[in-house]
Amino acid sequence: MLSEAVTNYFQKIRGLYVIRHFFFIFLFSLGYLHENPLGETQIIIGSMFGIMFFGDVLRHIVFKNNRTVTYVTLFLSVGLLFGVQNYLTVTINYFFLGIFIIFLVDGMASFKGRMGLFYGIFVMIVSFIRFSLSYIEGFNITTISYVVLYLIIYGLLITTIYFAKYQQSEKEKNVILYNDLMSLHGKIEELVVVKERNRIARDVHDTLGHQWMAMIMQIEMASHMVKTDPEKASEILDNAKENARESMKAIRGVIETLEDVGELSLVQKLTAIIMKFEKRTGLKVTYQIKGEYEYSKGVNDCIYRLVQESLTNAVRHGKADNCSVDIVLKEKMITFEIQDDGRGAESITPGFGLKGMMDRIKHFDGEVTFESDNGFKTSGFIRIKKTR
């Protein structure tokens, strides 16, 4: 079982693991040769090395990412290394001290957060105790300088590893946050599409559904009266044809809503939709668009849909003949005023179209008002927020 685990271990480790274990075996071998143990000491030191190596196998291969095994094997390895040095000699063996650094890097790389820092300090203290014991009999200014240098080296090493891990952790958090934001952005776009689709569906239902049902009833009524009262039947068919024309206009409005206006500037988009409405509906539109700025797609869509909805309402509900569109484009604000000469309304009850318009304006921290004294008037503004 052990031989199979070791075989799998050497088959799986790559890169830094190979370097780490090379230096571990290399330094332990040099330290062992430096001490030149004999007899029973050879068996004890070899057993301790075997336990440390077996702990590496458990930690990195057999029970990889198991926190309990990682804790036990790393702390046990530090304790065994401390015991090896004390058992062999009281003099300094710098090769074994180098192994302490290997365990320090390995542990701080394995542990997360403050646990890694705690482990690093633990290794430093154990190594420092062993280092200090070598100078306990001849403690002087020279040995004090060695001790201070030793602590500085370990302190810099621990600090560097800890902050490197911290930067890596923050980078991973930022990646996760970015992915979450992108996912949320996608969901918001889907929600906007769904809301717009539902609005169009309700608009179609409320307008086309009613008009088509009326046409069916009128045609059925005319078919029954064509022989008994031809004049009345002809009048009913004329009304049905008018409803058909209104339905066609409504269908064109839906198509206009779904139409891709391409990569045009806002002024070009507004000019294009105004000219299309004049051509398709006969509505006379006088317009004035002042300024020329590049805005985000959301701002462009907001103003485009605002003008589109206002012109559609002027024809569909107001039965207007004329309409004026005045828009002022500024760097930090867009103001608008759209006035038609339609029949207006005694009271304004926002439907799906006006509510959608209000929601879009509110999204950009703007305001919109509707007036119906002489025809119908839509006016207001939106604020332009700078994006990085």
ABEGO torsion letter per residue (X at the ends): XAAAAAAAAAAABBEAAAAAAAAAAAAAAAAAAAAGBBEAAAAAAAAAAAAAAAAAAAAAAABBGBAAAAAAAAAAAAAAAAAAAAAABABBBAAAAAAAAAAAAAAAAABBEAAAAAAAAAAAAAAAAAAAAAAAABBBAAAAAAAAAAAAAAAAAAAAAAAAAAAAAAAAAAAAAAAAAAAAAAAAAAAAAAAAAAAAAAAAAAAAAAAAAAAAAAAAAAAAAAAABAAAAAAAAAAAAAAAAAAAAAAAAAAAAABBAEBBBAAAAAAAAAAAAAAAAGBBBBBBBBEBBBBBAAAAAAAAAAAAAAAAAAAAAAGBABBBBBBBBBAABBBBBBBBABAEBABBBBBAAAAAAAAAAAAAGBBBBBBAABEBBBBEBBBBBBBX
